[in-house]
Amino acid sequence: MNDRIINALQQLFKKHRIVFWYDAKHELRDDFDSLVLEDIEKIVLDNNEFSVKYKIIREQPNQKFLLYRAGAQPALFDNWLLDVQLAHGEFRTDQVAIWLSELSLGIEFAEVLKDHAEFFRAKSRKDALGKLIEPSDSSGMVQLKMLAVCAKSEPKMDTVVESLLQDLANDKGEKMSLISRSALDGFFWEQMNRYYGYNSTEPSIHDFAIELFKSSYAMATDGQVKLSNDALVFLKRWKDSRQYKDSFEMLSDKFSDDLDIRDDLSSRDFKQLIDIDYFRLIDNKIISALANAVLQSDFTAEQMAIWIRQRRQSHWYAEFEHTYQALDNAAQFIATFNQVKIDMDSLVQGVERYTQSWYKLDQLYRKFIYHKLESGEVSLLNHLNDKIENIYSNNYLLKLGNRFQEFVESESQWNAAPILRQDNFFGHWVKPFLDNNNKIYVIISDAMRYEIADELVSLIRQEDRYSADIAPMLSMLPSYTQLGMAALLPNDTLSIADNTSGTVLVNGQSSQGTSNRSKILKAALQDRGDAITADNFMQLNREGSRELLKANDVIYIYHNRIDHTGDKMHSEGQAFEAAEKTLSDLMKIIKKLAAANANNILITADHGFIYQNRAIEESDFSSAEPKGKEILYRDRRFILGKGLVDSPSLHKFSSEALGLIGDVEVQIPKSINRLRLSGSGSRFVHGGASLQEVVVPVVSINKKRQSDTTAVEVDILRGSNSLITTEELTVSLYQSTPVTEKNQPRVLRVGVYTESGELISDSYEMTFDLRSENPRAREQQVNLIFTRRIDELNGQEVILKLEEKVGGTSHYKEYKSLKYTVRRSFSSDFDF
């Protein structure tokens, strides 16, 4: 008891210099006598009131006093110290009085504490409440803070309810049980009615949760709504909460069954649902409808992109992102294919048209397959997958391969001038930098075909202070690693070794492996050149990478993820995943080079590849069996040998025709056909003369000194009306310019706030990344629903804010704002 008295008195003395203690039952004198209170003088009142008054008022006006009287407080007319007592504090010794003292609450809160006595029986709850209470709190605010302590949440109604819903999702009821034991349930359900319009003869958090989902869905689909706008705003905030999103998802899935959402969705057009995301089933419905729409070509690719873009605002988008991206790329693939005319009149024209447009089909096919595999939605996308595979393999890849093969066979020399052939790479691309006393760094990514490099260029250009360009180069034939890598080195002669290794000699020296390539570079550059693998380069620290660059004028960095993955039977199905990772790898290498003061960077490849995700049909295999005087080396797309026998399904080249020296002959299967090779995969292949294999990229990168990126500007289009008269506000937002590689997207949070900064509407995060040149197509609308607070602001100004996240933080800064005046036709009074 003594400790509790001391704590209560210490709280009182924080506010009062003089404290009166009336011991009505004459039972606490021993406690008083034993009290030791630092800097506080104890006095017993016993017919000495006048002298005590003189002492505490006149003699010691700054001293703190505890005045004890055994017995009840005297009647008003008999109390000589009444004026002093009224100006200072009183210490009461009943349980409620002690709690009031401990919490520094006035006597007006006595009934509140008495009504909820069970709450205060636990010291931990009382202490937690004490940390929340402020001098200006009303009884209602104290009760709300008691709810917060029970719910272990912030003292806000929204967060209290979020915490209780979390308990519900986890099949727990301790928090709600404590609220009931503390006799706070009546107050709680009153607030639920006041805040959210929830009213039930048998209220429960479970019943409220069902009604919350039911009414929110009904509000979006013109159904019967029983809760207020505040409930809808609460649901939107709840589902976007990092802390409570898991409970939202668990309850959403549970109640979608209880409310028969699947049956309701079956009769709805998906376009009515595009802005709704309360249930995972809605995304299932939309995805299924979009997949069918792409399959039937019911809508344009542009319209599909808009719908998919709108779904990026969905709570479930991250879960279904790969599925949506697969649909988007499928729609673009079909639209692009429908615009393509596969025709050419020369080998050169074939290469040119491929790099102008046809490569896009390979790119979109790759992106579709990658996202489809990552989505895991095999059954849902099965029919669409079959359509894409049929178009790609039969109507594009095979037809393009057959047509291009005609010109491959008609050329006496493997050349496509004026397009550079790969063995001229060093002289044409590297040497000019050296001639101008500039250093140059070359990244060679094994099997990075042209369409992957095109995507890489777009990524590079989006980086601040980076510029990038791409040009095509004709690979050597056969298009395999040893020859392609050799051709990229400084060379006078190239030859295929007269043995079974497939090794290629540069000026008579083996170019197999990084070590031999380093020797060739050093020999050509008077020890001012070197070669290193990408893995080893990335392991260098800052000092090590700078020393490497300082010591050399030319460095070749060899990266190998695509070929390493695709060339193995057990992993060839991951070739497109390897392509995605390659883009990430190369961006890291580029930035590491730039950080080591590299300004000029080239990226190229040894060869491209053909990849078909589905099993290769029997007709895609060549029936020819290699024959000849000597078969030196064979792969799935080429044969090396001497005295090779002609075959109608194979085309033969001499070394001379391919720009090589020596007498090794080369045969490649025509078009996209494969040779059978035991223990080898057949979906990922290279070595032949298809455009996908022989058109390789050269990407030129330059690091600039000045910033060259910006974000698009966004304007608020209010029109002539600056008044808010309803419970909703529809706002038009205009993206002033199209997104480009250097004019980048902007992400903004939109909401309406009071002048003090209180959010009084729901809030949306919007992405402005439209690329359309049509200004009208760059306008977006957002519909904001107000909370009940809007009625309390009648006649006042509120602020529509566009806010932008501060990079690398969870904080926002204001981007633009616009003021509105509230002119409601009615106003409600809400007491707390």
C-alpha positions in Angstrom: 0.0 0.0 0.0 2.8 2.4 0.9 4.3 2.3 -2.6 1.0 3.0 -4.2 0.4 6.0 -1.9 3.9 7.3 -2.7 3.2 7.0 -6.5 -0.1 8.7 -6.2 1.2 11.5 -4.1 4.2 12.1 -6.4 1.8 12.4 -9.3 -0.3 15.0 -7.4 2.8 17.0 -6.4 3.8 17.4 -10.0 0.7 19.6 -10.3 0.2 21.0 -6.8 2.4 22.6 -4.1 0.0 21.7 -1.3 -1.9 18.4 -1.0 -4.6 17.6 1.6 -5.1 14.1 2.9 -8.2 13.3 4.9 -8.1 9.9 6.6 -11.8 9.5 7.1 -11.6 6.0 8.6 -8.6 6.7 10.9 -6.7 3.8 9.4 -3.7 5.3 7.5 -1.9 7.3 10.2 0.9 4.8 10.3 1.3 5.0 6.5 1.5 8.8 6.8 4.1 8.7 9.6 6.3 6.3 7.6 6.2 8.2 4.4 9.5 9.7 3.2 8.9 12.2 0.5 11.9 14.2 -0.7 11.5 18.0 -0.5 8.0 17.7 0.9 7.2 18.7 4.5 4.5 16.7 6.3 2.1 18.4 8.7 -0.7 16.9 10.8 -3.8 19.1 11.1 -5.1 19.1 14.7 -6.8 22.4 15.7 -3.7 24.2 14.3 -5.2 25.4 11.0 -4.5 29.1 11.5 -0.8 28.7 12.2 -0.5 26.1 9.4 -2.1 28.5 7.0 0.3 31.3 8.0 3.2 29.0 7.6 2.4 27.6 4.2 1.2 30.9 2.8 3.4 33.6 4.4 6.5 31.9 5.8 7.2 29.3 3.2 5.4 30.2 0.0 7.6 28.0 -2.2 7.8 24.8 0.0 5.7 21.8 -0.8 3.4 20.5 2.0 1.4 17.3 2.7 -1.4 18.2 5.2 -2.8 15.2 7.0 -6.0 15.1 9.0 -7.3 12.1 10.9 -11.0 12.1 10.1 -13.4 13.4 7.5 -13.1 16.8 5.8 -14.6 19.5 8.0 -17.9 21.1 7.0 -17.5 24.0 4.6 -18.1 26.7 7.2 -15.8 25.0 9.7 -12.9 24.5 7.3 -10.3 27.2 7.9 -8.2 25.9 5.0 -11.0 25.6 2.4 -9.6 28.3 0.2 -6.2 26.7 0.2 -7.6 23.3 -0.5 -9.7 24.6 -3.4 -6.6 26.2 -5.0 -4.5 23.0 -4.6 -4.9 19.3 -4.5 -6.6 16.6 -2.5 -5.3 13.0 -1.9 -8.1 10.5 -1.5 -7.4 7.0 -0.3 -10.3 5.0 -1.8 -9.3 2.8 -4.7 -10.7 5.0 -7.4 -9.2 8.0 -5.9 -5.8 6.4 -5.9 -6.1 5.5 -9.5 -7.1 9.1 -10.3 -4.1 10.3 -8.5 -1.8 7.8 -10.2 -3.1 8.9 -13.6 -3.2 12.6 -12.7 -6.9 12.7 -13.6 -9.4 15.0 -12.0 -12.4 14.0 -9.8 -14.6 14.3 -12.9 -13.2 11.0 -14.2 -14.1 9.1 -11.1 -17.2 7.5 -12.6 -15.3 6.4 -15.7 -12.7 4.6 -13.6 -15.3 3.1 -11.4 -17.3 1.8 -14.3 -14.2 0.1 -15.8 -12.6 -1.0 -12.5 -11.5 -4.3 -13.9 -9.3 -2.6 -16.5 -7.3 -0.9 -13.6 -6.7 -4.1 -11.6 -3.7 -4.9 -13.8 -0.8 -2.6 -13.2 0.5 -3.1 -16.7 -2.7 -1.8 -18.2 -2.9 1.1 -15.8 0.8 2.1 -16.6 0.2 1.8 -20.3 -2.8 4.1 -20.1 -0.8 6.5 -18.0 1.6 6.9 -20.8 -1.2 7.8 -23.2 -3.2 10.2 -21.2 -2.9 14.0 -21.8 -4.3 16.9 -19.7 -6.8 17.9 -22.4 -8.4 14.4 -22.7 -12.1 14.1 -22.3 -13.8 11.0 -20.7 -14.5 9.7 -24.2 -10.9 10.0 -25.2 -9.8 8.2 -22.0 -12.1 5.4 -22.8 -10.7 5.2 -26.4 -7.2 5.0 -25.0 -8.4 2.2 -22.7 -9.6 0.4 -25.8 -6.2 1.0 -27.4 -4.5 -0.6 -24.4 -6.8 -3.6 -24.5 -6.2 -4.0 -28.3 -2.5 -3.2 -28.0 -2.8 -0.6 -30.7 -2.6 3.2 -31.2 -5.3 5.3 -29.5 -7.3 5.6 -32.8 -10.5 3.9 -33.6 -9.2 2.6 -36.9 -6.2 1.0 -35.4 -8.2 -0.5 -32.5 -10.5 -2.2 -35.0 -7.5 -3.3 -37.2 -6.0 -5.0 -34.2 -9.3 -6.8 -33.3 -9.7 -7.9 -36.9 -6.2 -9.3 -36.7 -7.3 -11.4 -33.7 -10.3 -12.5 -35.6 -8.2 -13.6 -38.6 -6.0 -15.6 -36.3 -8.9 -17.2 -34.4 -8.1 -15.4 -31.2 -10.4 -13.4 -29.0 -8.3 -12.3 -26.0 -8.5 -8.6 -26.9 -12.2 -8.4 -27.4 -12.7 -10.5 -24.2 -10.6 -8.0 -22.2 -12.7 -5.2 -23.6 -15.8 -6.9 -22.4 -14.4 -7.7 -19.0 -13.4 -4.1 -18.6 -17.0 -3.1 -19.3 -15.8 -1.2 -22.4 -17.9 -3.1 -24.9 -20.8 -0.8 -24.6 -18.6 2.2 -25.4 -16.9 0.3 -28.2 -20.1 -0.6 -30.0 -21.3 3.0 -29.6 -18.2 4.2 -31.4 -18.6 1.5 -34.0 -22.0 2.9 -34.8 -20.7 6.5 -34.7 -17.7 5.9 -36.9 -18.9 3.2 -39.3 -22.6 3.1 -39.0 -22.5 -0.4 -37.6 -25.6 -1.3 -35.7 -26.7 -4.8 -34.6 -28.8 -6.5 -32.0 -26.0 -9.0 -31.5 -22.9 -7.1 -32.2 -19.6 -8.9 -32.6 -16.3 -8.2 -34.4 -17.0 -11.2 -36.6 -20.4 -9.8 -37.6 -18.9 -6.4 -38.3 -16.2 -7.8 -40.4 -18.7 -9.7 -42.7 -20.8 -6.5 -43.0 -17.7 -4.5 -43.8 -16.8 -6.7 -46.8 -20.4 -7.0 -47.8 -21.2 -3.3 -47.8 -17.9 -2.3 -49.4 -18.5 -4.7 -52.2 -22.1 -3.6 -52.5 -21.0 0.1 -52.6 -18.8 -0.7 -55.6 -21.5 -2.8 -57.4 -24.6 -0.7 -56.7 -25.8 -3.1 -54.0 -27.4 -2.5 -50.6 -25.1 -0.7 -48.3 -25.6 -0.8 -44.5 -22.4 0.9 -43.3 -21.1 4.5 -43.7 -18.5 5.9 -46.1 -16.1 5.8 -43.2 -16.3 2.0 -43.3 -15.3 1.9 -46.9 -12.5 4.3 -46.3 -11.4 2.2 -43.3 -11.4 -1.0 -45.5 -9.2 0.7 -48.1 -6.7 1.8 -45.5 -6.8 -1.5 -43.7 -6.0 -3.6 -46.8 -3.1 -1.2 -47.7 -1.6 -1.4 -44.2 1.8 -3.1 -44.0 1.1 -4.3 -40.4 -2.4 -5.7 -41.0 -2.5 -6.7 -44.7 -2.2 -10.4 -43.8 -5.3 -10.3 -41.6 -7.2 -8.5 -44.4 -6.2 -11.2 -46.9 -7.2 -14.1 -44.6 -10.6 -12.6 -43.8 -11.2 -11.6 -47.4 -10.7 -15.2 -48.5 -12.9 -16.5 -45.8 -15.8 -14.1 -46.4 -15.6 -14.4 -50.2 -17.0 -17.9 -49.5 -19.5 -16.8 -46.9 -20.8 -14.1 -49.1 -20.9 -16.3 -52.3 -18.8 -13.8 -54.2 -17.8 -16.4 -56.8 -21.5 -16.8 -57.8 -22.0 -13.1 -57.9 -19.0 -12.5 -60.1 -20.0 -15.1 -62.6 -22.8 -12.9 -63.9 -20.8 -9.7 -64.0 -18.8 -8.2 -66.9 -15.2 -7.9 -65.9 -15.1 -4.3 -67.0 -17.4 -3.4 -64.1 -14.8 -4.9 -61.7 -11.7 -3.2 -63.0 -11.4 -0.8 -60.0 -12.5 -3.2 -57.3 -10.1 -5.3 -55.2 -11.7 -6.4 -52.0 -11.5 -10.1 -52.9 -8.8 -12.2 -54.6 -11.6 -13.8 -56.7 -12.1 -10.5 -58.5 -8.5 -10.8 -59.9 -9.2 -14.4 -60.8 -12.3 -13.3 -62.7 -10.6 -10.4 -64.5 -7.6 -12.5 -65.4 -9.8 -15.3 -66.8 -11.8 -12.8 -68.8 -8.6 -11.0 -70.1 -7.1 -14.4 -71.1 -10.2 -15.2 -73.1 -10.2 -11.8 -74.6 -6.6 -12.1 -75.8 -7.3 -15.6 -77.1 -10.3 -14.4 -79.1 -8.7 -11.0 -80.1 -11.8 -9.3 -78.8 -9.9 -6.1 -77.8 -6.9 -4.1 -79.0 -3.6 -4.5 -77.3 -3.8 -0.9 -76.3 -7.1 -1.5 -74.5 -5.7 -4.6 -72.8 -2.7 -2.6 -71.6 -5.0 0.0 -70.1 -7.0 -2.6 -68.2 -3.9 -4.3 -66.9 -2.4 -1.0 -66.0 -5.6 -0.2 -63.9 -5.2 -3.5 -62.1 -1.8 -2.4 -60.9 -3.7 -0.5 -58.2 -5.2 -3.8 -57.0 -4.2 -5.1 -53.6 -3.5 -8.5 -55.2 -1.5 -7.2 -58.1 1.9 -8.3 -56.7 0.5 -11.9 -56.4 -0.8 -11.9 -60.0 1.8 -9.6 -61.6 3.4 -12.2 -63.7 0.0 -13.4 -65.0 -1.0 -9.9 -65.9 2.4 -9.3 -67.6 2.0 -12.6 -69.5 -1.4 -11.4 -70.8 0.0 -8.0 -71.8 2.9 -9.5 -73.7 0.6 -12.0 -75.4 -1.7 -9.3 -76.6 1.2 -7.2 -77.9 2.7 -10.3 -79.6 -0.5 -11.1 -81.5 -1.0 -7.4 -82.4 2.6 -7.1 -83.6 2.4 -10.3 -85.6 -0.7 -9.1 -87.3 1.2 -6.1 -88.6 4.3 -8.0 -89.7 4.9 -9.0 -93.3 7.7 -11.5 -93.5 9.4 -10.8 -96.8 12.8 -9.8 -98.0 14.8 -9.6 -101.2 18.3 -10.1 -99.9 20.3 -11.3 -96.9 21.1 -7.7 -96.0 17.5 -6.7 -96.1 16.6 -9.6 -93.9 19.1 -8.4 -91.3 17.8 -4.8 -91.6 14.2 -5.7 -91.3 14.9 -8.0 -88.4 16.6 -5.2 -86.4 13.9 -2.7 -87.4 10.8 -4.7 -86.3 10.8 -8.5 -86.5 13.0 -8.9 -83.4 10.1 -7.6 -81.4 8.3 -10.8 -81.9 11.2 -12.8 -80.3 11.2 -10.3 -77.5 7.5 -10.4 -76.8 7.5 -14.2 -77.1 10.3 -14.4 -74.5 8.5 -12.0 -72.2 5.3 -14.0 -72.4 6.9 -17.3 -71.8 9.0 -15.9 -68.9 6.0 -14.4 -67.1 3.8 -17.4 -67.8 6.3 -19.7 -66.2 6.8 -17.4 -63.3 3.0 -17.0 -62.7 2.5 -20.7 -62.2 -0.9 -20.4 -64.0 -0.4 -23.3 -66.4 -4.0 -24.3 -66.7 -5.4 -20.8 -66.9 -3.1 -19.8 -69.7 -3.0 -23.1 -71.4 -5.1 -22.3 -74.5 -3.5 -18.9 -74.9 -0.1 -20.5 -74.6 -1.0 -22.9 -77.4 -2.0 -20.0 -79.6 1.2 -18.1 -79.0 3.3 -21.1 -79.5 1.6 -22.0 -82.8 2.0 -18.4 -84.1 5.6 -18.1 -83.0 6.8 -21.5 -84.2 4.8 -22.2 -87.3 3.8 -18.7 -88.6 6.9 -16.7 -87.6 10.0 -18.6 -86.7 9.7 -21.3 -89.4 8.5 -19.0 -92.1 11.2 -16.5 -91.4 13.8 -19.2 -91.2 12.7 -20.7 -94.5 12.7 -17.4 -96.3 16.1 -16.2 -94.9 17.6 -19.6 -95.7 17.1 -18.9 -99.4 19.5 -15.9 -99.2 21.9 -17.8 -97.0 22.3 -20.3 -99.8 22.4 -17.8 -102.6 25.4 -16.0 -101.1 28.9 -17.2 -102.1 30.4 -15.4 -99.2 29.0 -15.1 -95.6 28.6 -11.4 -95.5 25.9 -8.7 -95.2 27.8 -5.5 -96.0 27.3 -2.7 -95.1 26.4 -4.5 -91.8 29.6 -5.2 -90.0 30.8 -8.8 -89.7 31.9 -10.0 -86.3 35.6 -10.5 -87.2 35.8 -6.8 -87.8 34.5 -5.9 -84.4 37.9 -4.9 -82.8 39.0 -2.8 -85.8 35.7 -1.0 -86.2 34.4 -0.5 -82.7 37.4 -0.8 -80.3 40.4 0.7 -82.2 38.9 4.1 -82.8 38.8 4.7 -79.1 42.4 3.8 -78.8 43.3 6.0 -81.8 41.8 8.9 -79.9 43.7 8.0 -76.7 40.5 6.9 -74.9 40.1 3.7 -73.0 37.3 1.3 -73.8 35.7 -1.6 -71.9 34.0 -4.5 -73.6 31.4 -6.7 -72.0 30.7 -9.9 -73.9 27.5 -11.7 -72.8 27.4 -15.2 -74.2 24.2 -15.8 -76.3 22.7 -12.4 -75.6 20.7 -12.1 -78.8 19.7 -8.8 -80.3 16.2 -8.5 -78.7 17.6 -8.9 -75.2 20.1 -6.2 -75.9 17.3 -3.9 -77.1 15.7 -4.3 -73.8 19.0 -3.6 -72.1 19.4 -0.4 -74.0 16.0 0.8 -72.8 17.0 0.1 -69.2 20.4 1.9 -69.6 18.7 5.0 -71.0 16.4 5.2 -68.0 19.4 5.6 -65.8 20.5 9.2 -65.0 23.5 10.4 -67.0 23.7 7.3 -69.2 23.2 7.2 -73.0 23.1 4.0 -75.1 22.7 3.0 -78.7 22.4 -0.3 -80.4 23.7 -1.5 -83.8 23.5 -4.9 -85.5 26.5 -7.1 -86.3 26.5 -10.3 -88.4 28.0 -13.2 -86.4 30.4 -15.6 -87.8 29.2 -19.0 -89.0 28.8 -21.4 -87.4 27.3 -19.2 -84.7 28.9 -21.0 -81.7 30.8 -19.7 -78.7 34.4 -20.6 -79.7 34.2 -18.8 -83.1 32.2 -15.8 -81.9 34.5 -15.1 -79.0 37.5 -15.5 -81.2 36.1 -13.1 -83.8 35.6 -10.3 -81.2 39.3 -10.3 -80.3 42.0 -8.4 -82.3 42.7 -10.7 -85.2 44.4 -11.0 -88.6 43.3 -14.6 -89.2 40.8 -16.9 -87.7 40.8 -20.7 -88.2 39.0 -23.7 -86.8 41.4 -26.2 -85.3 42.0 -29.3 -87.4 40.9 -31.6 -84.6 37.8 -32.7 -82.7 37.9 -29.8 -80.1 36.0 -27.2 -82.1 38.6 -24.7 -80.8 39.2 -21.5 -82.9 42.7 -20.1 -83.4 43.4 -16.4 -83.5 46.5 -15.7 -85.5 47.4 -19.3 -85.0 46.9 -19.2 -81.2 44.1 -20.9 -79.2 41.4 -18.5 -78.0 39.8 -21.1 -75.8 39.2 -19.7 -72.3 39.7 -16.4 -70.6 43.5 -16.9 -70.0 44.2 -17.4 -73.7 42.0 -14.4 -74.7 43.9 -12.3 -72.2 47.2 -13.3 -73.9 45.9 -12.3 -77.3 44.7 -8.9 -76.0 48.1 -8.3 -74.3 50.0 -9.2 -77.4 47.9 -6.9 -79.6 48.0 -4.0 -77.1 51.6 -4.1 -75.7 50.4 -5.4 -72.4 47.7 -2.7 -72.1 44.8 -5.1 -72.5 43.3 -7.8 -70.3 40.4 -10.2 -70.0 38.4 -11.2 -66.9 35.2 -13.1 -66.1 32.2 -11.1 -64.9 32.2 -13.1 -61.7 35.8 -12.2 -60.9 35.3 -8.5 -61.9 32.3 -8.2 -59.6 34.3 -9.6 -56.7 36.9 -6.8 -57.0 36.6 -4.1 -54.4 36.6 -0.4 -55.4 40.3 -0.1 -55.3 40.9 -3.3 -57.2 38.5 -2.4 -60.0 40.1 1.0 -60.4 43.6 -0.5 -60.5 42.5 -2.9 -63.2 41.1 -0.1 -65.3 44.1 2.1 -64.7 46.5 -0.6 -65.9 44.7 -1.3 -69.2 43.4 0.6 -72.2 41.1 -2.3 -73.2 39.4 -4.8 -70.9 37.2 -7.6 -72.1 34.7 -8.8 -69.4 33.1 -12.2 -70.2 29.6 -12.8 -68.8 28.0 -16.2 -69.2 24.5 -16.9 -67.9 22.2 -17.4 -70.9 24.4 -19.9 -72.7 25.5 -21.6 -69.5 21.8 -22.2 -68.7 20.3 -22.9 -72.1 23.0 -25.2 -73.4 22.3 -27.9 -70.8 19.5 -30.3 -71.3 18.4 -30.2 -67.7 18.3 -26.4 -67.5 17.4 -25.2 -71.1 13.8 -24.5 -69.9 15.2 -21.7 -67.8 16.8 -19.9 -70.7 14.3 -17.0 -70.5 14.7 -16.7 -66.8 18.5 -16.5 -67.4 17.8 -13.7 -69.9 16.0 -11.7 -67.2 18.8 -12.2 -64.8 21.3 -11.3 -67.4 19.8 -7.9 -67.8 20.2 -7.3 -64.0 23.8 -8.7 -64.1 24.8 -6.4 -66.9 23.3 -3.3 -65.3 25.4 -4.1 -62.2 28.6 -4.5 -64.2 28.0 -1.3 -66.1 27.5 0.7 -62.9 30.6 -0.9 -61.3 32.6 0.1 -64.4 31.2 3.6 -64.2 32.1 3.8 -60.5 35.7 2.9 -61.4 35.7 5.9 -63.8 34.9 4.0 -67.1 33.2 6.4 -69.5 33.1 4.3 -72.7 31.6 0.8 -72.6 30.6 -1.6 -75.4 28.4 -4.6 -74.9 28.1 -7.4 -77.5 27.7 -11.1 -77.8 29.3 -14.1 -79.5 26.0 -15.4 -81.0 22.3 -15.4 -80.5 20.0 -18.5 -80.2 16.7 -20.1 -81.1 14.4 -21.1 -78.2 11.0 -22.7 -78.4 9.4 -23.4 -75.0 7.3 -26.3 -76.1 8.6 -29.7 -77.0 10.2 -29.7 -80.5 8.1 -31.5 -83.1 9.6 -34.3 -85.1 9.4 -32.2 -88.3 11.9 -29.7 -86.8 14.6 -32.3 -86.8 16.8 -32.8 -89.8 16.7 -36.3 -91.2 20.2 -35.9 -92.5 23.0 -37.9 -90.9 26.4 -36.2 -91.2 28.7 -37.9 -93.6 32.1 -37.2 -95.0 35.8 -38.0 -95.1 36.3 -36.8 -91.6 33.7 -35.6 -89.0 35.6 -33.4 -86.6 32.8 -31.9 -84.4 29.0 -31.9 -84.4 26.4 -30.0 -82.5 22.7 -29.5 -82.8 23.0 -26.8 -85.4 26.3 -27.4 -87.2 28.9 -29.9 -88.3 32.7 -29.4 -88.7 34.6 -31.8 -90.9 36.5 -32.5 -94.1 35.1 -33.8 -97.3 31.5 -33.4 -96.1 28.9 -35.1 -98.3 26.2 -32.8 -99.7 22.7 -33.3 -98.3 19.4 -31.6 -99.4 18.6 -30.7 -95.8 22.1 -29.3 -95.0 24.0 -26.4 -96.5 27.8 -26.6 -96.8 30.4 -23.8 -96.5 34.1 -23.8 -97.1 36.3 -22.0 -94.5 37.1 -19.4 -97.2 33.4 -18.6 -97.7 33.0 -17.9 -94.0 36.0 -15.6 -93.8 38.2 -18.3 -92.1 41.5 -19.8 -93.2 42.1 -23.6 -93.4 40.3 -26.4 -95.0 37.7 -27.3 -92.4 34.2 -27.4 -93.9 31.0 -26.4 -92.2 27.5 -27.8 -92.7 24.4 -26.3 -91.1 20.8 -27.6 -91.2 18.4 -25.4 -93.2 16.0 -23.0 -91.6 15.5 -23.8 -87.9 15.9 -27.5 -88.1 18.0 -29.3 -85.5 20.4 -32.2 -85.7 19.9 -35.0 -83.3 22.5 -35.2 -80.6 22.5 -37.7 -77.8 22.3 -36.3 -74.3 21.6 -32.8 -75.5 18.6 -30.5 -75.3 16.8 -29.4 -78.4 14.7 -26.3 -77.5 17.6 -23.9 -76.9 20.0 -24.1 -79.9 22.6 -22.0 -81.8 25.2 -22.5 -84.4 23.1 -22.2 -87.5 22.2 -19.3 -89.7 18.8 -18.1 -88.6 18.4 -14.4 -87.9 17.9 -15.0 -84.2 21.3 -16.7 -84.1 23.4 -14.5 -86.4 22.2 -11.0 -85.7 24.2 -10.0 -82.7 24.1 -6.6 -81.0 26.7 -4.0 -80.3 25.6 -1.6 -77.5 27.5 1.6 -77.1 27.3 3.2 -73.7 28.5 6.6 -72.5 28.4 8.1 -69.0 27.6 11.8 -69.0 28.7 14.4 -66.5 25.3 16.1 -66.1 21.9 14.8 -65.2 19.7 14.0 -68.1 16.6 12.4 -66.6 13.4 14.0 -65.2 10.0 12.8 -64.1 6.8 13.7 -66.0 4.8 16.6 -64.7 1.2 16.0 -63.4 -1.4 18.7 -63.2 -4.7 18.8 -61.3 -7.6 19.6 -63.6 -10.3 21.1 -61.4 -12.4 22.9 -63.9 -14.6 25.8 -62.7 -16.0 24.2 -59.5 -14.0 24.7 -56.3 -16.8 23.5 -54.0 -17.3 20.2 -52.3 -21.1 19.5 -52.0 -21.3 15.7 -51.9 -19.7 12.8 -50.1 -17.3 12.2 -53.0 -14.9 14.2 -55.1 -13.9 13.2 -58.6 -10.5 14.6 -59.7 -8.9 14.6 -63.1 -5.2 14.4 -63.2 -3.2 15.1 -66.4 0.2 13.8 -67.3 1.6 16.7 -69.3 4.1 14.7 -71.4 4.5 11.1 -72.5 6.9 8.9 -70.6 10.1 8.2 -72.5 13.4 6.7 -71.4 14.6 10.0 -70.1 11.2 11.4 -69.1 10.3 9.0 -66.5 7.1 7.9 -64.6 6.0 9.6 -61.5 4.2 7.9 -58.6 1.9 10.1 -56.4 -0.3 9.6 -53.4 -3.7 11.4 -53.7 -6.0 12.4 -50.9 -7.9 15.2 -49.3 -6.7 16.8 -46.0 -7.8 19.4 -43.5 -5.5 22.4 -43.1 -4.1 20.8 -40.0 -3.0 17.7 -42.1 -5.7 15.2 -41.2 -6.7 12.8 -44.0 -10.4 13.0 -44.5 -10.8 10.8 -47.6 -9.6 7.6 -48.8 -6.1 7.7 -50.4 -4.7 6.3 -53.7 -1.2 5.7 -55.0 -1.3 6.5 -58.7 1.4 5.8 -61.3 1.8 8.2 -64.2 3.6 6.3 -66.9 1.5 6.8 -70.0 3.4 6.8 -73.3 0.7 8.0 -75.6 1.3 11.0 -77.7 -2.4 11.8 -77.5 -2.9 14.3 -74.7 -6.4 13.1 -73.9 -5.1 9.6 -73.4 -2.9 10.8 -70.6 -5.7 12.0 -68.3 -6.6 9.8 -65.3 -9.5 10.2 -62.9 -9.7 9.3 -59.3 -12.8 9.2 -57.1 -12.2 10.1 -53.5 -14.7 9.2 -50.8 -14.9 11.4 -47.7 -15.2 10.3 -44.1 -17.8 11.7 -41.7 -15.3 14.5 -40.9 -16.3 16.4 -44.0 -19.6 17.4 -42.3 -17.7 19.0 -39.5 -15.8 21.2 -42.0 -18.8 22.9 -43.6 -17.8 26.3 -44.8 -14.1 25.6 -44.3 -11.3 25.0 -46.8 -9.8 21.5 -47.4 -6.8 20.6 -49.5 -6.4 18.1 -52.3 -2.8 16.9 -52.1 -0.6 15.1 -54.5 2.4 13.8 -52.5 5.5 12.1 -53.6 7.6 9.6 -51.6 11.0 10.8 -50.5 13.5 8.4 -52.2 14.5 5.5 -50.1 12.2 6.4 -47.2 8.6 5.9 -46.1 8.0 9.7 -45.9 6.1 11.8 -48.4 6.6 15.4 -49.5 3.9 17.6 -51.1 4.1 17.7 -54.9 1.1 19.8 -55.7 -2.1 20.8 -54.0 -5.4 22.5 -54.6 -7.9 24.0 -52.1 -11.6 23.4 -52.1 -14.4 24.9 -50.0 -16.8 22.6 -48.3 -20.4 23.6 -49.0 -22.6 20.8 -47.6 -26.3 21.2 -47.4 -26.4 19.6 -43.9 -24.0 19.2 -41.0 -23.8 16.6 -38.3 -22.6 17.1 -34.8 -20.3 14.4 -33.5 -19.4 14.5 -29.8 -16.7 12.4 -28.4 
